[in-house]
């Protein structure tokens, strides 16, 4: 991974963390899920906004309760960005992002997405 991308990723992560105290001020204008309104079932992304707002309040347990997979994704994104920028600042080369995932990883990701969706339907998110 080039240093410029590591710095960009770290800058975005640091900015999101710095702006997190103001996230709830902007949530009032958000609309509900159209898929859920039409079908009565949660869509694959239902709960993601609530989870992100909980993470912005640094309430990790609530975020994981609402929608675990995107919450973990945001945590990895933010932590990875800060670590990549720190590595670039220290003169170390951050790990390269693979161009293609192996089949076992694709199946695992698809399964995790499906299970997460079923979790949101079962919990009524």
HUNORGI-V920456 format. One record per pair of residues at least 6 apart in sequence whose ideal C-beta (glycine too) atoms are under 7 Angstrom apart, sorted by sequence separation. I is the first residue (numbers start at 1). J is the second residue. D is the distance in whole Angstrom. If there is no record, write none. Layout:
i=I j=J d=D
i=I j=J d=D
This chain:
i=36 j=42 d=6
i=88 j=94 d=6
i=36 j=43 d=6
i=64 j=71 d=5
i=87 j=94 d=5
i=35 j=43 d=4
i=54 j=62 d=4
i=55 j=63 d=5
i=63 j=71 d=4
i=54 j=63 d=4
i=33 j=43 d=6
i=36 j=46 d=6
i=84 j=94 d=4
i=51 j=63 d=4
i=54 j=66 d=6
i=33 j=46 d=5
i=51 j=66 d=4
i=50 j=66 d=5
i=51 j=67 d=4
i=55 j=71 d=6
i=30 j=49 d=6
i=47 j=66 d=4
i=48 j=67 d=5
i=51 j=70 d=6
i=55 j=74 d=6
i=47 j=67 d=4
i=51 j=71 d=5
i=48 j=70 d=5
i=52 j=74 d=6
i=27 j=53 d=6
i=24 j=53 d=6
i=23 j=53 d=6
i=24 j=56 d=7
i=23 j=56 d=4
i=20 j=56 d=4
i=69 j=112 d=6
i=69 j=113 d=7
i=69 j=116 d=4
i=68 j=116 d=6
i=68 j=119 d=7
i=67 j=120 d=6
i=67 j=125 d=6
i=66 j=125 d=6
i=17 j=78 d=6
i=16 j=78 d=6
i=13 j=77 d=7
i=13 j=78 d=5
i=13 j=81 d=3
i=14 j=82 d=7
i=12 j=81 d=6
i=13 j=82 d=5
i=44 j=113 d=7
i=10 j=81 d=5
i=9 j=81 d=4
i=10 j=82 d=6
i=44 j=117 d=5
i=47 j=120 d=5
i=10 j=84 d=6
i=46 j=120 d=5
i=9 j=84 d=5
i=10 j=85 d=2
i=9 j=85 d=7
i=6 j=84 d=4
i=7 j=85 d=6
i=42 j=120 d=4
i=47 j=125 d=4
i=6 j=85 d=6
i=42 j=121 d=5
i=46 j=125 d=5
i=41 j=121 d=6
i=6 j=87 d=7
i=7 j=88 d=6
i=6 j=88 d=4
i=1 j=84 d=7
i=42 j=125 d=5
i=3 j=88 d=4
i=6 j=94 d=5
i=1 j=94 d=4
i=1 j=95 d=7
i=1 j=96 d=6
i=1 j=97 d=6
